[in-house]
């Protein structure tokens, strides 16, 4: 399945706790779209969130975010894992 990295750029700082709650919401919605949110990273002060996701396509990943919490990524990239 394709692997994507999405990037959320917020207007201000974000807390790790808020991102953890959003990630939990993603996990609750992902199975309906054959999506698997794997990991995420947070730049709290910079207001950036990065999500690694297995998904059939970018639209499925976007749909999960939209339905789970409404925080749709500003960018989404098809990526390959390296060592």
C-alpha positions as CSV (number, residue, x, y, z in Angstrom):
1,X,0.0,0.0,0.0
2,X,1.3,3.5,-0.7
3,X,2.9,5.4,2.1
4,X,2.2,9.1,2.6
5,X,3.6,11.9,4.8
6,X,1.2,14.8,5.4
7,X,2.1,18.2,6.9
8,X,-0.2,20.4,8.9
9,X,0.9,24.0,9.3
10,X,-1.1,25.8,12.1
11,X,-1.3,29.5,12.7
12,X,0.2,29.2,16.2
13,X,1.6,26.7,18.7
14,X,0.1,23.3,19.2
15,X,0.4,20.9,22.2
16,X,1.4,17.3,22.0
17,X,-1.7,16.5,24.0
18,X,-4.0,18.0,21.4
19,X,-2.2,16.2,18.6
20,X,-2.5,12.9,20.5
21,X,-6.2,13.4,20.8
22,X,-6.5,14.1,17.1
23,X,-4.4,11.0,16.3
24,X,-6.8,8.9,18.5
25,X,-9.7,10.2,16.5
26,X,-7.9,9.2,13.3
27,X,-7.4,5.7,14.6
28,X,-11.1,5.5,15.4
29,X,-12.1,6.4,11.8
30,X,-9.3,4.9,9.7
31,X,-10.6,1.3,9.2
32,X,-13.6,2.4,7.2
33,X,-11.2,3.7,4.5
34,X,-8.5,1.0,4.7
35,X,-6.2,3.7,6.1
36,X,-3.6,3.1,8.8
37,X,-2.1,6.2,10.5
38,X,1.3,4.9,11.7
39,X,3.2,7.7,13.5
40,X,3.2,11.4,13.9
41,X,5.6,14.1,14.9
42,X,4.9,17.5,16.4
43,X,6.8,20.8,16.4
44,X,4.8,22.4,19.2
45,X,6.3,25.9,19.0
46,X,6.3,26.0,15.3
47,X,2.7,24.7,15.0
48,X,3.6,21.9,12.6
49,X,2.3,18.3,12.6
50,X,3.6,15.5,10.4
51,X,1.7,12.2,9.9
52,X,2.9,9.0,8.4
53,X,0.1,7.0,6.9
54,X,-0.5,3.8,4.8
55,X,-3.5,4.6,2.5
56,X,-4.8,3.4,-0.8
57,X,-4.5,7.0,-2.0
58,X,-4.1,10.5,-0.7
59,X,-7.9,11.2,-0.8
60,X,-8.6,8.3,1.6
61,X,-6.0,9.7,4.1
62,X,-7.5,13.2,3.7
63,X,-11.0,11.9,4.3
64,X,-10.1,10.2,7.6
65,X,-8.6,13.5,8.9
66,X,-11.7,15.5,7.7
67,X,-14.1,13.1,9.4
68,X,-12.1,12.5,12.5
69,X,-11.4,16.1,13.5
70,X,-11.5,18.4,10.6
71,X,-7.8,19.2,10.6
72,X,-6.9,18.5,6.9
73,X,-3.3,18.6,6.0
74,X,-1.8,21.5,4.0
75,X,0.5,19.1,2.1
76,X,0.6,15.4,1.4
77,X,3.5,13.6,-0.1
78,X,3.9,10.1,-1.5
79,X,7.1,8.8,0.3
80,X,9.3,5.7,0.3
81,X,10.9,4.4,3.6
82,X,14.6,4.4,3.7
83,X,17.1,3.0,6.2
